[in-house]
Amino acid sequence: MLALDIRNINKKYEDFQLKDVSFQLEKGYIMGFIGANGAGKTTTIKSILNLTRIDSGEIRIMDKAMHTHELELKQEIGSAFGDINFYMRNKIKTLTNVIKIFYHNWNDETYYSYLKKFNLNENKKIAELSTGMKVKYRLALALSHGAKLLILDEPTSGLDPVARDNLLDIFQELVEDGEISILFSTHITSDLEKCADYITYIDNGRIINSAEKEEFIDAYRLVNGKAEQLDLIKNDLISYKKNSFGFTGLIHTQDFDPSLDIKSTIPNLEEIMIYCAKKEDAHV
Ligand SMILES: Nc1ncnc2c1ncn2[C@@H]1O[C@H](COP(=O)(O)OP(=O)(O)OP(=O)(O)O)[C@@H](O)[C@H]1O
């Protein structure tokens, strides 16, 4: 079953547009959503959650259309955006008591088990929580109302490497039994190397690629050639940089001719993002 099925979302702001954004997330997996600043990640996530009105397109969550089943689906979605900047002077337990009223499937036992697991003290004030604690608190809330789909906007940003690693382990544990699916946006490509099953890459409002992680990476090769070889391959490169040895460039694997005497390696996600972003600035 698909946890998330996004088809041809279009959304126009004055200076920005989501263009035919489509991707699918299989139930029980983690999808990393990457793209440069301003590429459209948050707008896409807000569109999925109906926090912003789309111009056209279809959003299906767990086989139900969001526009006809929003209230029902919101019970099954756990989302987290930015900071918690309300109820700052109140204790965790006060905020929880307000939030839990909205959820039919709220389970106190599950909630307390997650507070314990995440080392959260319900008597702490929201203002006293570190960034990592806030993310964990949101996860505890989402999981206590039985959320089956977690949609998280940059949950690991602002976390130190240990806290990040810890959170990524939690993500992996959550999807282990195949019931929960996670979509999360990030700039930290090493997070995805560690825990994502699928990658969706958005650039300037368009999906460049959405695929299983290994397949996503395998679609590209990083090539290193001598200066005099550049003309042989230049037109096929997504972008390239000149350096003292010659050049390094990114190419679609299908466009690479192995008979050329040019060394090729498998890029990492960061290199894919950097060279794809350069496409727009012409060849640097
Ligand atoms: N409410 C709005 N009205 C007009 N333009 C908006 C609005 N919200 C976002 N935008 C524009 O849409 C574009 C995409 O923004 P968005 O926040 O989706 O990007 P992002 O990929 O999440 O970026 P970042 O990684 O910096 O968080 C930006 O140019 C932004 O200025």
The ligand as a Gaussian input file, in Angstrom:
#p B3LYP/6-31G(d) Opt

LIG

0 1
 N        3.182000      32.141000       1.752000
 C        4.026000      32.393000       0.756000
 N        3.798000      33.391000      -0.119000
 C        4.635000      33.630000      -1.143000
 N        5.763000      32.925000      -1.388000
 C        6.054000      31.922000      -0.546000
 C        5.200000      31.596000       0.573000
 N        5.745000      30.540000       1.218000
 C        6.881000      30.220000       0.554000
 N        7.057000      31.042000      -0.504000
 C        8.162000      30.980000      -1.474000
 O        8.205000      29.695000      -2.022000
 C        9.556000      29.302000      -2.273000
 C        9.810000      27.937000      -1.688000
 O        9.827000      28.037000      -0.268000
 P        9.876000      26.758000       0.664000
 O        9.784000      27.246000       2.064000
 O        8.881000      25.760000       0.205000
 O       11.336000      26.188000       0.348000
 P       12.192000      25.110000       1.131000
 O       12.676000      24.133000       0.101000
 O       11.405000      24.525000       2.263000
 O       13.403000      25.997000       1.662000
 P       14.324000      25.905000       2.973000
 O       15.216000      24.733000       2.745000
 O       15.060000      27.193000       2.935000
 O       13.418000      25.740000       4.163000
 C       10.434000      30.399000      -1.723000
 O       10.845000      31.212000      -2.794000
 C        9.506000      31.162000      -0.795000
 O        9.852000      32.539000      -0.747000

